[in-house]
Amino acid sequence: MPQISINSPVGPLTIFEFDGVIVALDWGFVEEMETSPVLEDAKAQLADYFAGKRGDFDLPLAPDGTDFQKAVWEAMCKIPAGKTATYKDLATAAGSPKAFQSVGTACGLNPIPIIIPCHRVLASGDKPGGYSGDGGLETKRALLKIEGVDLPLGDDQGSFDL
């Protein structure tokens, strides 16, 4: 499986590709790398994101999960950079308005963080909620700061209705 590692402001990241689509992004660095055109594109788009030149990604993605998880991840991709949504918003967008806890599970199991922007998902009342990426809430805070959102969020930070 082709994979490349990059250094980023939130630590080393490794991007994995299978059959021309991104299937995972994980924290850490691998020694043996095998690149591909889609991985080089992902690397360039991530560099632009971290430099503040890009908010969203245009990459072929194929995250592995349940139908509900895929619906949640698809809804996450609709949250614009610099905006946030709540677990409740995502539950509604995924067709299960009362499934807040399942949305939290889907966020934690997101296999392609940053590119599928689970860091833009907050608990009710603009509370930060959790983040399963390396560094936890500090990483979530750093990713949102790149997008112009400071945690903790107050009334001056706009959330996005899905």
N, C-alpha and C positions, 0 to 999 in steps of 0.2 A: 504494500500500500504506500503510495507516494506520500511523503510528509516533509515539511520544512519547519525549522524553528527560527524565531526572530526575537530580538530584544525589544521590549516596549516599556513605556513609563509605568506599567503595572506588573512588570516582571517578564521573564522569558515565556514565550508562547510557542506552542507547536500546532500547526494546522495540518489536518489529515484530509486526503482526497481519495475517493474510490470511484472508478469509472467516470471521471470527468466532473464530479460534484464534490463539494465540501461536505464531509460527514461529521467532523469533530474539530474542536479547538480546545486545547488543554493547556494549563499552566505547566511550565517545565521546558527543558531543552533536551533534544535527542542528538546523539552524536552522529548517527548514520542518517543522512538525509538523501531523499530522492525527490527532485522537484518535477513540476509539470506546468503547463501553461496556466491552468486554473489556480495552482498554488502561487505562481508568480503574480497573477492578478490579485489574489487575496492579500499577498504580502504588500503590494503597492497600495491597495485600498486601505489596509490597516495603517500603513505609514501615513497616508493622507488623513485618516481619521485622527490619529494621535497628534498630528501637526495642526489640527483644527481646520483642515481644508475640506473635509467631507463629514457629513452627518450620518448618512445611510450607505448601505452597501448594495452593489449590483453583482451578485455572485450566484452561481447555481448551488443550491443547498438541498441536502437530503438527510435531515435529522431522523434518527430512528426512534420511534416512540409509538404510543397508542394513538388512536384517532383523536381523542380528546387532547392529548398533549400536543399533537401536531396542530390542532385548531388554536390552542393557546399560543404556540410559537408563531403561527401565522398572524395572529392578532398582535403579538408583540412587535412584529416587523412593521406594523402600520402606525406605531407610535413614533411621531417625528422626533428627530434629534432635538434636544433642548426642552422636551415635554415629558411628562410622566403620566402614567395611568395606574389605577388601583387594581388589586386582586379582583375586586368586585367588577370593575369595568371589563377585565379580561374574561371573567366567568360569564358575563352577559354576552360578550362578543363570541365566545366559544359555544354559545347555545345552552349553557347550564348556569343560570343566574345565581344559584345558591351554592355553587361549587367552589367557594373561595379557597378552601383548604386544598382541594385538588389542583387549583391554579398554583398555589404555593409549591406543591409537589412538582408540578410541571416546570416551574421556574428553577427549582433546585436540580432538576434532571436535564435541563437544557444542555444538549451536547455541543452547541456552537455559541457559547456566550460571546458577548461583545457584538458579533455579527448579527445574531438574534438577540436583541437588546433587552435581556431580562433585568439589567441594571436600571431600566426606566420604570420598573414596576414597584409601586409603593403600597404599604398597608393603608388602611383608612386613616383619614385625618392627616394625610401627607407625612405619616411616620415612615422611616426608611425601610422597615421590614428587614428581611435578611438578604444575604448574598452568599452563594456557595463557592464563588471563585476564590482563588488564592488571595489572602488578605482580607476576606470578608467585607465588612462595611466600609473599610478604608478604600478598598478597590472600587466598590460601588460609588463611593463619594468621589474618587479620582475620575472615574469614567463620566459621571454626571458633570463634574467640574469642567472637563474638556468640552462638554456640550453647553456650558454656561449656566448650569443649575447647581446651586450650593445646597448641601444638606447641613443641618435640618432645614426642611422646606417650610416656608411661611406662606402667608396669603399672597405675597408678591410673585410667587412662582406659579406659572400656569400649568395646570394639568390638562390632559388631552382626553376628550370623550371619544370613545371608539364607536 
